[in-house]
Amino acid sequence: MYLMKSFNTFIKDADDLNEGSIQSLLKTGSVLTAARSSKRHGDAAVKELQKVSSTFDKPIPNNAKDPTEERLERIEQSLLALSQGMISMRFQLGSMTALATSAALLADRASKSHKIKR
């Protein structure tokens, strides 16, 4: 049976870790965090936008007191869900920008490191 080590245990056990590998670990963690955040916000946007569709898919009951009022309430609910979905999409774009920036910085440093070693 395999057990996952905690980060502190990993650092204590790894005698051969140098400054570069710790930095690499932290950089990789930041890229993965940005990717996870992007996915989470994208999932939230999908959820909110699906609410808009489901709100309009339900028929208005024939025995509704005021069908016009019912329609207006549904439009209001849909506009709120749509705005929340758009906010989540904006957060997703911000996370994707952080991901792209991290990847570009990692590639640039790796390129410079590779040139120095030659």
Contacts in CASP RR format, 6 or more apart in sequence:
PFRMAT RR
TARGET T0000
AUTHOR 0000-0000-0000
METHOD contacts of the structure
MODEL  1
MYLMKSFNTFIKDADDLNEGSIQSLLKTGSVLTAARSSKRHGDAAVKELQ
KVSSTFDKPIPNNAKDPTEERLERIEQSLLALSQGMISMRFQLGSMTALA
TSAALLADRASKSHKIKR
5 13 0 8 1.000
11 17 0 8 1.000
11 22 0 8 1.000
27 102 0 8 1.000
27 105 0 8 1.000
27 106 0 8 1.000
30 102 0 8 1.000
31 99 0 8 1.000
31 102 0 8 1.000
31 103 0 8 1.000
31 106 0 8 1.000
34 95 0 8 1.000
34 96 0 8 1.000
34 98 0 8 1.000
34 99 0 8 1.000
34 102 0 8 1.000
35 95 0 8 1.000
35 99 0 8 1.000
37 91 0 8 1.000
37 95 0 8 1.000
37 98 0 8 1.000
38 92 0 8 1.000
38 94 0 8 1.000
38 95 0 8 1.000
38 96 0 8 1.000
38 99 0 8 1.000
41 88 0 8 1.000
41 89 0 8 1.000
41 91 0 8 1.000
41 92 0 8 1.000
41 95 0 8 1.000
42 88 0 8 1.000
42 89 0 8 1.000
42 92 0 8 1.000
44 84 0 8 1.000
44 85 0 8 1.000
44 88 0 8 1.000
44 91 0 8 1.000
45 85 0 8 1.000
45 86 0 8 1.000
45 88 0 8 1.000
45 89 0 8 1.000
45 92 0 8 1.000
48 81 0 8 1.000
48 82 0 8 1.000
48 84 0 8 1.000
48 85 0 8 1.000
48 88 0 8 1.000
49 81 0 8 1.000
49 82 0 8 1.000
49 85 0 8 1.000
51 77 0 8 1.000
51 78 0 8 1.000
51 81 0 8 1.000
52 78 0 8 1.000
52 81 0 8 1.000
52 82 0 8 1.000
55 74 0 8 1.000
55 77 0 8 1.000
55 78 0 8 1.000
55 81 0 8 1.000
56 74 0 8 1.000
56 78 0 8 1.000
60 67 0 8 1.000
60 70 0 8 1.000
60 71 0 8 1.000
61 70 0 8 1.000
64 70 0 8 1.000
END
